[in-house]
Amino acid sequence: MENIDRFDELLKLLTEKVIINGKEYSLKEDFEKYFIKNNKSAGIRIRKVMQLVRDSSKEIRKAIQAHKKDI
């Protein structure tokens, strides 16, 4: 069940608003601001969320490797 929670966390990072240091970020909105409106600050926010995605992905990958050893 713990692995499902990790997957849900990753999905939330990608699809919902995320709070980092008391500030709310939306990956989709920031992508639109950055690539359509050329808002450079949105690029910084995208990188912050993507860092969390990367960290979450690493944890999922570790869990998969550990589970693979148990099979």
N, C-alpha and C positions, 0 to 999 in steps of 0.2 A: 504494500500500500504506500510505503514511503516513496517509491519510484513514481507512482502515479501523481503524488503531490509535487514532485520535482517537475514532471511534465506539465502539470497545471500551472505551476509558477512560470515556466517558460512561455506557455501560451498567453498568460496574463501580461507578461512583459511585452509580447509582440502585439497584442490586440487591445489592451485596455490602458487606461491612464495609470501611470506609475508615480509614486511619490518618492523622491530622492532628496534628502536633506530638507524636508519640509516643503519642497516645491513639486508641483504636479507636472508630469510630462506625458505627452501622447505621441507615440512614434509616428503614427499615420499623419497627424496634424503637422508635426515637425518636418516630415518628409515633404509634404506639400509646400510648407513655408520655405524650405530650403531650395527645392528643385524648381518650383514654379515661381515663387516670389523672390528668389535669390536672397533670402534672409540668412546671413552668415551665423547669427546667434543660434538659429535652429540647427545648424550643423554641429555645433558644440553639444546641444541637447541630444541629438541623435547619437553622437559618439558616447555620451554618458550611458544612455539606455543600452546601446550595443555592447558596452563593457559588461553590464549586468547580464545580458544575453550570453556573452562569451563565458562568463563565470558559471552561469547556470548550466550551460551546455557541457562544460568541463565536468561538473558534478554528475550530470546524467551519464556522460561517457565513462566515468570512473565506476558508477553503479553498474553499468552494463558489463564492463570488464570483470568486476567482482562476481556478478551473477553468472557470467559465462564460465568462470572457474568452478562454480558450484554445480553446474549442469553435468 
